[in-house]
C-alpha cells in the first residue's frame, strides 16, 4: 500500500454476505483515500511486533515501524497508528508527531510486559497499546479519529497503509503470517545499508541475513535503500514472520562504533542492548547453522569483559572460519528456551547484521584455558546479591562462577585432558572435568553434588558444531579440546570445534550383593525411558538388568509405567501389554515368573500427559505373597485399620491420599500389603515430582527458585502421615518406603519422612563415594531411596551402578536395592514360608488379583 495508484485489495471470510463485498467495492471506487495523486510521499508500515514483554520474548515492548519509501519528508502531525484485535471494531489510537525524512525509519513503541530481555531503542513516539502477539490489525491513518470498521478497513477514508496478521479477518489481500513472542511481521526486502554492505529480509522465517565483501565499510547505518521493501498490496506476500529488528528511531539512525568488549560489558546484560552498533571488528572463530561467532583480535585485557560475540544471521552465514570481518547490527539479549526458558540466562548477540569480509585466513585468537594452569572458576555459583542477576550491577568473576563463565561468553576456550563425568547424552552433550581436577569424587570416577558444592568446575561439551565420542564415566579425552563458550538449557556449554579422541576407563556395570537368609529384597526401578510395547531390545536390556545386575529382587517398585498406546489415545489408560512384556522379558532372561499389581490412573491426571504413567509392583510369588483386598481404583484412597487384630490395608493395592493437592498432576504413591516368612510387610511405591520445572542451577535467579520442593514436601508429608497411621496400630509394623523421592540427602523432603526416627535411611551406611543414583549434567546425586521403619532397623541398601554412568543404557537412574531382615513368624505358611518354595498354582503371576485368605 502507499503507491500513487492502487487497486482495491482486502480479505473477507467466505461467510460474509456478498452485499458487504459490493458495498466495499463501491466505497473504494468513490473514496479519495490511499493512492491519490496528492499523497506527498510513500509511507508504509514495515514491521509489526506484538510479543513484547511476553515469556520467551527478547524485547520488552510491542512496536510498529514505518518507512518512508518516497523522495520527500513526511510531516506526521495529525497522523496515527491504530490497532484492533480480530473481529473487533474498537480501535486504539497512538498519535504520531515529528517528521520522517526521505528514506527514513520511524519507531513507535507500544505497551510492554514483565518479561523480555532488551529495551527498545529510543523511539520516535511512545504509546500504550497492547498489540496482539499472534493476530491483529494495524492501520496507518492520516487522522487521529478512531476507526470504527471491522472489515474493509483498507478502503476507509484516511487509511494510508494496513496490515492484518494471523487470524485477522481484514487485510490487504490475505493476512500476514501469525506471529509469536519471538517473531514480528517484517516487510520483505527491506534493505539497510552500511557502506556498500547490505542486510535484507527476504524469505527467511528465522531472521535477517546478509554478507558482502566490502574492503572499506563506512561507519553508520545511513538509512533505507531506494527499494524500501516489497509492496504488492497483499500482506501475505509482502510480509514474513521473522526475528524482530526494531530501528533506532530518528535519534539513532547512525548507530555507534563499538568493540565486542563494549557490547558485552561487565555484566550479564549488554549496556548497549537495543542499540545499533557499527564497524565491530572480529575474527570468525566458529560457524553455526544460523550465525557465527567472532572474537576481537585485539582484546581489551579486562578479564571481566568477554571479547567474543555471536552474530545471528538466521540462515547459514556466508563467512569462513578465520575471516576478518566488520559487522554492523542491533545488540540484543537472546534468552534460549522460549516461553519455557524464563529462568535461563541470556546470550548477547547482534541481529540483522551487515557483515563486511576484510581478509581471509587470519590467525584465530588464542583460546583461554579453563582449569589447572589457566583460569579456574570460583566454587560458588553466586555468593552475593541474591535475586535476578540481570537486574544487579554487582559482577564479580573472581567470586561467582556465574559471572566467571559470563565473562567468557562467545570466546574461544579450551580444556586439557578432561575426564568424563557423565555419559554422552542422546542430545549430544558430555560433561567433563578439566584435567580430572575436582572434588568430591565418586568411587567410580564421577563428581558428587552437595548443596555446598555444586561443582562449578564441570564443563559441558556440546556437539552443535562437531560430533562427540560415545563415552562413559571415567573415560579420558586426551589432549586439548577447543571450542566457543555458549549458554543454553540452563548451563554454559562448550561447542567443540573438532571431535576429540577418547580413552576408555573400562568401567563395568555393578551387580547387587547377594541377600542373606531371611532378608526380603525390595528395589526401585524407573522404566520411563523404555517403550515396553515397542522394539524388543530395550525390554531385553531392562529385563537383563533386573535378573543379572539386581539378582531378581523379591519386590520391585516400578516407576513411570506408561499405558499401552504410548500417548496416541490420551483416554486409554490400560497397561496390560506393557506389564506382560516386562514379565515375559524377565522370564526369558532367566528370572522368576513375576506377578504384578497396579492401578490404572484417571486419564491425564498423573502428570505425564497422554502417556498416563503410574507406579506399581512386580513381585516373585515364589518368595512373597501379595494380599489383595477391596476393589482398587484411581480415586479410592487406601487406609490402615486393624483386620483380624493386625494392621492391614482397606484396599491393597491402594493409592495414598488420592484427594490430596500434594498429588495434583503427579504420580500417585501406591501401598501394597505383602506376606514374607509369615509376616506382613507394607511397601509404599513412590515417584515424587521432579525438579524439571525449577530454575536451573546456572540460571538468572540465584539461589534458584524451586517450586517442586514445596510439592515434594507435601507428598512426603502425606506419605509420612500414612506410615504413622500404620505404626499407630502396631509400632513394630514392617514398612518400607521405596522409589524416586527425587531429593538429595539431608534435604527437607527426606527430613519430613525420617524425622523423629520413625523411618531410617540405610543409605547413610554406604561410603560417600557410593551414594548416588543419577547423574545430572555430571553431578552425581542420590535421588532414589529405600526407607524403613524401626522393626526393619537392621536393613541395608546397595546402589547398583549399572545404568546412569553408561551411554548404552535404558534409564538414567541406577536401581537401589534394599535388604530387609524379616524374622519368620512362629507358624509361617504359604509360599513365603520357604525361600526356595515354588509358586502354588493359585499364585501364577498375572495382573489379576487373587485375594489372600
N, C-alpha and C positions, 0 to 999 in steps of 0.2 A: 504494500500500500504506500501511498505518498508519491506516486507518479503524476505527471501532468494530466494524463487521461487514464481512466481505469474502467474496467468492466464491472458490473455488479457481481459480487463474489461473496457468498455466505453459505453456511451449512445449517440445514434444519433436519431434525429427525423425520423419518418417513411418517410418523404418526401425526405430524402437524397437518391440518387440513390444507388442501390446495388453495383455498381462498386466501390464507395468510401469505402464501407464496406470491399470488397475484398482486396482493396489496404491497408486498415488499418490492416487487419489480416496478410497480407504479411509483412508489416513493423514490426509488433510485432514479427513475427517469426524470423526475421533476425537481429533485433536490439539487442544491449547488454546494455540496459538501466537499468531500475529498476529491482531488484530481481536477479542480477548476484551474483555469489559466492564472488565477490570482494567487495561487499557492506560491509564497515567496521563496521557499526552499524545500528540500526533500527530507523532512524529519521523520524518522521511523523508530519504532521500538526494536531494540537489538538484543536485549536479554530480559528474562523474567525469572525470578527465583523466589520461591515461597517456603523454602525449608529452613530459613534462618532460625537459629536458636533451638532447633529440634534435636532429639537424640541422634547421634551419628553425623550431625552437620559440621562443616568447617566454619561457616560464617555465622555470626551471632544475630544477624538481622536479614529480613527479606529485602529485596531491592528490585528496581527496574532500571534499565539503562536505555538511553536514547542516543541515536547517532544522526547527525546532520549530513546527509549524503549530497547536499547541494553546494553551490558556489557562493552563497550569501549567508550571513549570520541570521539566526532566528531569535527574535525577542519573545520570551515566554510569558510576558505579562498577560494575564487573563487566560492562560492555558492551565490544563490539569491532567494528571494521571488518575484514572478511575478504575475501581476493581469491584467485581461482583462474583459470588460463588455461582456454580452451575444452577440453572433453573431458578434464578433469583433476580428480581428487578430492583433491589435496593443496592445502589452503587455508592461506595465510599470514595471520597474525593481527597486528593492531595494537590493543593495549588502549587504551581510552579512559578519560578521567578528567574531573573537573570537572562543571559544570552547564551546561545550555543553557536560557537564560531563555525565557519565552513569547515567540514571535515572533523568537527569536534564531537566529543562524547560527553554525556550528561548523566550523572548518577543520582537516583532518587532512593534514599534509604527509607525503609518502612519498618514495621513492627519487629521486635526482637523476642527472644525466648531465653530460657535458663541455660540452654546448652550451647554448643558451638565453641570453637576454639579461637577464632580470629575475628577481630572487629573489622568492619568495612573500612575501606579507605575513606578519606574525607569526602563527604557527599556534597552535591550542589544544593540539595534541599532534603529536609527530613520530614517524613510523615509518620503516621502511626497505624497504617492499615495492615491488617493481618492477611497476607496473600495465602491462597490455598497452596498447600505443599505439593499436592498431586494434580489438582484440577482447578480451573477458574477462568475468568475473563478479564482482560486488561485492555483499557481503551485510552488512547492519547486524544484529548479533546481540546479544541480551541474555545474553551468556555470553562467556567468553574461551577456552572449549574449541574447538579447531579443528573445523570441519565435515568430513564425510567423504563427502558426496554428490557425484555427477556431474550427475544430473538430478533434477528435482522438489525442488530445494533450497528453493523457496519454501514448502514445506509442513513443513519440519523444525522441530522444537521450538526456540523461541527466536529464529527469524529474524523480525525486525521490518520489514525492507524489503529489496528485492532488485532489482538492475539487471544485466541481461545486455545486452551490446552487441556489434556487429559479427557475427562468426560464432559467438557463444556458443550452445550447444545448450540452455541453460536461461535462462529469463527470466520476468518477469511478462507473460503474453500473448506477444507477439512481441518479439524483441530491439530495443533502441535502435539507431540507425544506427552504422555503422563510424566510428571516429574517426581522427585523424591527429595529427601533431605540432603542428598549428595549430587543432585543434577539440576541444572537450570535449562530453560528454553533459550537457545542461543541461535541467532540468525546465521545461516550458512555463509561461509566465505567472507566473514568479517576479517579484514586484514589490518594489523597494527604494525607499523614499520619501525625499525630501529636501524638507522643507516640504510644499508641495502638488504638487510636480512628481513624476513617476514615470518610471522606465525599466523596460521589460519585455522578457523573452524571449518572443517569440511564434513566428511561423513562418519567421523569417529565418535561413537557414543561415549567413549571414556574420557575425552578431553582433547584439548588442542595440542598440536604438534607441528614442528617445522624447523628445518635446519638449512642454512645457506652457507656456502663458502664465501666468507667476506673477510678479506685481509685487513680492511680498515674500517671497522664498525664505528659509527658515530655514537656519541652519548645521547641518551634521552629517547623517549618514545614520542615521536613528533605528532602522532595522531593517526587518523584513518587514511588509508589509501583511497584513491578515487573510486574504486569499486564499491566499497561501503556495504557489501553483503548482498545476498540474493533477495529479490522481492518480486515474486510471481503472483502475489495476491492469493496464495494458498499456504496457510500456516503449516500444514503437514509437510509441504515441500520446502518451505523456507526456513524451518527451524529444526534443530536436533536437540536431543536431551544430552547435555554434556556437562563437564565439570564447571561449576560456577566460576566466573572470572570477572569480578567487578572492576571497573576502571577506577582511576584515582580522582575523578571529578576534575573540574577545570583547574583546581588548585594543585593537582599532582600529575599533570599530563606529561611532564618531562621526567618524572621519577628522580632517582638519585643514584650516583655511582656508589658501589659498595664492594667490600671483600667478604668472603664467606664468614670470617670471624665476626664481622659487623652484623651479619644476618643471624648467625647462631646466638651471639651474645652470651653473657654469663648468667644464664637462666634456662628454665625448661621451655619458656615461650620466647619466640623471637621478638626483640624490641622493634623490628621493622615489619611485623606481621600486618598484612593488608596493604603494604606499600609496594609501589613499583620500584624496582632496582635495575640498574643498567651496568654494562661493562664489568660484570662479575667475572674475574679470571679464574681459570681452573684447568687441571689436567684430568681427563676422563680416566677413572680408575676401574669402573665396572659397568656392564651393560645389562639392564633388566628387560622384561617384556614391555613395560610401559614407561620406561625412563632410564636415566643413567645417573651414576654417582660421579662427582668430580671433587677434586681437592685442590686447595690453594698451593701452588708451587713455592710460594714464599710465606711460610707460616708466621703467625704473629707471636709465637713463642710464649703464649699465655696458656698454661695447661687447663685453665677453666673454660676456654672457648674452643669449640670444635672448628677444624679447618676443612671439614668435609660436608657435602650437601647433596641431596637427591633432587634431580630435575625431572619433573613429571611431564612426559610428552604424550601420554595416552595410548600411543602405538609404539611399535618397535622403533627406537631412535636411530637416526642416520648419522651416528658418530662411531668411532672406533676407540677401543681402549688405547690410551697413550696420546690421543688428540689433545692439543692445547686449544682451549675454547674461551670465548667470551659470551656471556649469557645475560639477557635481559628478561625479566619476568616479574610476576607478583609473588611476594613472600606469603606463604600460608602455613598453617599448622594442621597437619592431617592426622586424624585420630583413627587408627585401624580398628576394625571390628564393627563399624557401622553402629546401628542403634543398640546392639548388644555389647558394644565395647566402650561404654561411657566411663568405665574405670581405668581404661588404658591411658598411658601417656601419649603425647603426640610426637610426630616427627616433623621437623622443619623442612619445607620443600619450596621450590619455585614452580609455579604453574603458568600456563600459557606462555611458554618460553620462546624467545628468539635466540637462536644459537648460531654463533659465527665460529667456524673452524679456522684457526690461525695457522697451526703447523700440525704435523703428524709425527708419530713415533717418538714422543717425548719420554723422558725417564719418569717413571712413576715415583711419587713421594715414598720415602722410607716408611714402612709400616711401624706403628707403635707396638712394642712388646708388652703384652699383659701377662703378669705372673712373675715368678722368680727372675731376677736380673733386669726387670723392667718396671712398669707401673703396676702397683698392686692395689686392688680395691679395698676400701675400708670394710670391716666385718659387718657393721651395722648398715641396714638399708637406709634408715633415716633416724638421726639421733636428736634433731632439733625441730622446733616449729611444727607440731602435728597438724594435720589437716590437708587441704588441697595444695600440693606443691606448686601448681601452676599459678596460684594467686599469692605465692610467698616470695619475697625478694631475697630471702636467705638462700645462698647457693654455695655449697662447700664440698667440692670434690674430694678433699682430703679427709673429710669426716663422714660423708654419706655416700654409700655405694650407688644410690640412685643418681646422685649428681655426678659421681665419677664416670659412670657409663654414658650419661647425657653429654659430658664434655668430650666424648669421643664419637658421638653420633655422626654417621656418614663417613667416618675416616677409615683409612686402611689400618688394620691392626693385625697382629699375629700372636699365636700361641705356640710354644715349643713343647714337643714330646708329650702331648696330653694323654691322660689316662681316662678311659671311658667310664662314666658314672651311671649310665642308663642305656639300654639297648636302642639301636636305631629304630625310630618310630615309623608307623605307617605313613605319617605325613612328612617324613624326611627330615627329622631332627635328631641330633645326637649330643647329649650333654657330656662335657668333658671337664677334667681338672688339669689346668696347665702345669706341666712338669710333674704331675702327680702330687703336688704340694698342697695339703689342706687337711683339716680335721674338723670333727671326729670321724674316723673311718669305720666302715663296717668290716666284719671279719672276712668278707669276700671281695674287698677292693672298692666298695662304694663309699658314699659320703652321707653320714647320718644328719638328719634335720633335727634341730632342737629349737624351742621357742626363743632361746637366747642366741642362737647361731643359725641364721638362715642360709649360710654357705654362699655368700656373695661372690666367692672366688670361682664359682662354677661359670662356664662359658657354654652357651647353647649354639652348636653348629647347625647350619641350615642348608638345605640343598637347592635353594632357589636358583642358583647360578650354575651348579655342577652337582652330579650325583655324589652321595656319601657312601662309604663302605658299610656293609652289614656287620655290625659289631655288637659284642656283649660286654657286660660289666667286667672291668679289669683289663680289657684289651688296651693296647697302647697304639697310638698313631705316631710313629716315629718321624722326627724332623720338624720343620717349621710349617705351620698352616696359616695362610694369609687370607684375608677377606675384608669386606666392608661391614662395619657395625651398624645394625639397624634395630628397629623395635617392632614388635607385633605379638599378638596373643598374650599380652601381659608380661612379656620379658624381653630383654635385649637379646639379640641373636646375631651371629656372625655368618654372613653369606660367603661361604668359602669359594675361592676363585679356581682352585684346582683340586680334583679328587685326591684325598690323602690315602696313603697306604695304611695297613693295619697289621698288628702283630698279636695273635691270639694268646690270651692268658689260659686257654683250655679249661675254662670254668665248666663244671659239671652240675647238672640238677641234683638236688639232695633227695634222699629217701628218709621218710619218717622213722623214728626209732620204733622198735617192736614193743607192744604193750606187755605189761606184766600180768600174771594170772590175777583174775578178779578185777581188772580195770576195764571200764567201759570207755571206748574211744568215740569222741564226737569231733566233728570238723565242720568248718565253714568254707564253702566254695562259691565263687561268683561266676555264673555261666553267661553273663550278659553279652559277651562278645562272640558267643558261639551260636550259629544258626543250626539248631538241633534237628530241624526238618529239611535242611538243605543238603549240601555236599557231605558225604560220609567222613572225609578225612578229619575235619575239626572235631567231630564227635569221637572219632577213634583216638585222637590225641587227648581229649578230655578224659575219656574212659581209661586210657593208659595211665594218666597221671593219678587217677583215683586208685587204681589197682596196684601199680608198681611203686609210685612215689609216696602215696598215703597209706599203703597197706590195707586198703578197703576198710575204712572206719565203720564202726557199728552203726552210727547215726551221722548223717550229713545234713547240715542246714544249707539248703540250696537257695542261693540268692539270684534274683533277676531272671527267673524262668519266664520266657515270653509265651504268648499264645501261639497257636499253630500256624496262623497265616502271616505272621511277621508284620502285622500292621496293615495288611491290604484291606481288611474289613475291620474298622475300629470297634464295631459292636460284637465281634466274635471274640470270646474270651477263653474258649476251650484250649487246653494244652495237653491233651491225652497223647497225641503223636510225639510231642517233644519229650515228655516223661518216658514214654515207651522206648523211644530211640536211645535215650540215655541208659535206661535199664538194660536193654539188649546189648548196647555197646560195652557196658561194664562186664556183662556175662561173656561176651566174645573175647574180651581182653583177659579172661581167666579169673574174673572176680566172682563174688557171690551173686545169687539171684535176688537183687534188691527189690523191695516194695516201696511205694511212695504214698505220701499223703500231702494234700494241698487243698486250697480253697480258691475257686475262680473269683477274681475281683469283679466289682462293678465296672463296666466298660469306661475307660478314660478317667478313672478316679484314683489310680495308684501312681501318678507322677511319671509315667513312662509313655504318655501319648497313646497312639493306636496299638502299640505292642502289648499293652496290658501285662506288664511284668509283675511277678509276685514272688514271695518266698514260700518254701515248703520243705518237706523232709524226704530223704531216702533213708531206708534202714534195712538191716540184714536180719530177716526173720529167723535165721539160724542162731543168732546171738541175742536178739532182743525182740520183745513183743510190743506192738502198739495197741493202746487201749482206745478203741473207737467208742465215742459216746455222743449222744444227741444228734442233731442234724446241722452240720456245719454249713454256713453260708457267709456271704461277704459282709452282711450288716449285723449279724448276731454276735455280740461280744461274749467271749467265754469268761467265767469267773471261777474262783476256787471255793469249794464247800466240802464239808465232811460227807463222805459217801462210805457207808458201812464202817464208820468210825475212823476213816483215814482221809487225808486230804485228796481231793480229786477235782477234775475239771468238769464243769457243767456241759461244755462242748469240747470234744477233742477229735481232730484238731480244731482249734478255735482262735479267732482273731482277738487281739487285745485292744481294749478301749476304742472300739470302732467309731464311736461318735466324737472322740477327742479331736480338737483342732490340731493337735500335735501331728496327726497323721493325714492332714489335708494334703491332697496331691502328692502323696508319698506311699512307698510300700508299707503295708501293714504288718506289724510283728505278729507271728503265729506261735501259739503254745501247743505242745504235744505232750501227752502222758504216755510214758514208756514203762515197761517192766524189764528189769535186768537182775538176774540171780534172785528172783522172787521179790525184789524191792521196786518201789515206784521211783522213777526219776522224771522230773519235769524239765523239758528242753524248750527254750524260747529262741526261735529263729528270727534274726533281725537284718534289716538293711536300712539304716538311718539315712536321712537326706545327706547328700554330699556337699562339698564346697563349690560346686560348679558355678553357682550364681554369685559367689562372693567376689569382692575386689581382688585383683591379682596381687601377688607378693610384691612385684615391682610395678605397682600402679600409681596413679596420680594421688590417691588418698592414702596417707600414712598416719598411724598404722592402718592397714586395710580394713574396710568395713566388711563384716562377715555376718550377714543376716542369717545364714544357715546355722550358726552357733546357737541362736535362740531356739530354732525349731528342734535341733538335735537335743538341746537341753530339755525341751518339753517332751520329746519322745523318751528320753532317758527317765524323766520323772514318771511318765506313765508306766514304763516297764518296771521301774523300781516299786511303784505302788502295787503293781500286780504281784511281784515277788514277795513283798511284805504281806500281802493277803494270804499267800500260801504258808509263809512261815508263821503267821499269826495262828494258824490252825495246828501247825506242828513245827516248832523251832528246829527240829532235826530233819526236816524235809530236804531231799536232794534236788537242787535246782541248778541248772546251767543256762547261762545267757550267752548265745553263740552268734557270731557273724560280724557283719560290717557295721561297727559302731561309728565309723567314719570320723574318728577324732583320735588325737595323739595321746601318748602317755601324759599323765598329770594334768589333763585338760578338765575343764569344768564338767563336760559331759561324763567323763569317766568318774569324776568325783560324785556326781549325783547317783551313779549306780553303786559305787563301792563305799560311800560314806557310812561311817559307823561300823565298818567291818562286816556288814550284812552279806556283801559279796566281796570276794577277793579276786585279784588278777594274777594268776600264776606266771604270767609273762615276766613279772619282776624278778623271777628266779633265773631268767636267761641272762647271758652276758650282754652288755650294752651293744656290742657289735653284731648281735644276732637279732635284736629287737626291731624288726621292720617287716612289713608285709607288702609294701608297694613302693614304687619309685616315681616321684612327681618331678619331671624335668631334672632328674639326677639327685633329688632329695629323697633319701630313704626314710620312710615313716611307718610306724606301727598303727594301722587304722582298723585292723581286724582283731577280734578278741574272743577269748573263752573265759567267762567269769563264773565263779562257782560259789555256792552257799557254804556255810560253816561245816556242815556234815561231810562235805567233799574237800575239806581243807588240805588233804594230802595230795591234791591234784597237781599235775604238771602240764606244760604245753610244749609243743615243738612247732616252730615256724618252718615250714618245708620250702626252702628256697629253690623252687623248681620252675618258676614261671616269670616273675617280674624282671629278672636280670637278663633274659634271653630274647633276641629278636624273633626267633621262631617260638611263638607262644600262643596259647589260646585265651589267656587272660592276663591283665596287668597286675593281678593280686596273687601273692603267694598264699596257698591254703595254710590254715593254722589248725593243728590237731590237739585236742585236749585228752588227757588220760585221767579218768575219774575213778578212784578206788571205791568200789561199792561192795560192802560186805554181804555175804549171802544171807538170805532170810533163814530163819530156823527150819522151815519146811518148804524150800523152794520147789516150784513146779513149773511146768511149761518149758518152752524152748530155751528160756534164759537160765534154766537150772544147770544146764551143762554147756560149757563153752564150745563143745565140739558136736553138739546135737544137731542133726539135720532138721530142716523145717518140716512141720507136720503138713499133711495135705490141706488142712483148713487154713494154713498160713502161706499158701502160694502167693508170691508177690503180685500185686496188682494195685491199681489206683482205687479200687472199690473197697470201702471199709467192711471189715468183718468184726463186729463188736466182741471185745474180750468178755469172757464170763467171769 
